[in-house]
Amino acid sequence: MSNGTLILMRHGESEWNASNQFTGWVDVALTEKGKAEAERGGELLVEHDLLPDVVYTSLLRRAITTAHIALDRADRLWIPVIRDWRLNERHYGALQGLNKAETKEKFGDEQFMLWRRSYDTPPPAIEPDAEYSQVGDARYADLAEVPLTECLKDVVDRFIPYYLETIVADVKAGKNVLLAAHGNSLRALVKHLDGISDDDIAGLNIPTGNPLRYDLDDDLKPLNPGGTYLDPEAAAAGAAAVAAQGQK
Ligand SMILES: O=C(O)[C@@H](CO)OP(=O)(O)O
């Protein structure tokens, strides 16, 4: 049996994407634009005859709602859904809730980029009882420890084993697998799939709401390295916009 296709989809624009705030594990909703992006994502799946057989989402509503809207548009609301915290956005520590432009101004370009895009430097930890901490949130009751901050390496360490142990089985069973997730959890997966170095991953940004397909060979290596965005033009503009966040 030939492998199914992996479809990576970052959620549509969230309220905090629009207001330029670090988000991480804070459970903010989609904006109207974000809902329209999700709808367009579903339309692209139909246009490319790439209908998902199963969907994995994070535990955050911006990914859950994006999947719901896209699958509704593709008439695939009935497929099995698996939600797992390992697909969550990177926990942004004490930066959660802060404005990106103000943070950049206050701490300087270098520190800002280190926190935002370095592979193994986490932002300062959030206080467990801070407003935007997830300690005590019922959805994470099964976790031995709720993170107080994460760097991209931490996301790789939690997400890639789950991908290999759980998600890959669906791909090997010939299913088209939709992963509705986040900028940094999808960067972790792309790093793994394309073998991107710890340094080079800093330059990779994932646009919102644009499905990115990966066709995998028998060794689960991409047949289309770098993946293929279903709307390449919008993807290039979207990735540039993410890279520029922090500008006023
Ligand atoms: O704030 C966040 O959680 C992420 C994604 O929106 O931002 P960044 O692209 O700066 O890592």
The ligand as a Tripos MOL2 file, in Angstrom:
@<TRIPOS>MOLECULE
LIG
   11    10     1     0     0
SMALL
NO_CHARGES

@<TRIPOS>ATOM
      1 O1          3.3280   33.9360   19.5480 O.co2     1 LIG1
      2 C1          3.4180   32.7420   19.2350 C.2       1 LIG1
      3 O2          2.9980   31.8080   19.9250 O.co2     1 LIG1
      4 C2          4.1160   32.3800   17.9200 C.3       1 LIG1
      5 C3          3.1320   32.0530   16.8470 C.3       1 LIG1
      6 O3          2.1790   33.0540   16.6650 O.3       1 LIG1
      7 O4          4.8650   33.4910   17.5420 O.3       1 LIG1
      8 P1          6.2970   33.4970   16.8480 P.3       1 LIG1
      9 O5          6.0770   33.3930   15.3470 O.co2     1 LIG1
     10 O6          6.8420   34.8400   17.2420 O.co2     1 LIG1
     11 O7          7.1140   32.3620   17.3720 O.co2     1 LIG1
@<TRIPOS>BOND
     1     1     2 2
     2     2     3 1
     3     2     4 1
     4     4     5 1
     5     4     7 1
     6     5     6 1
     7     7     8 1
     8     8     9 2
     9     8    10 1
    10     8    11 1
@<TRIPOS>SUBSTRUCTURE
     1 LIG1         1 GROUP 0 **** ****
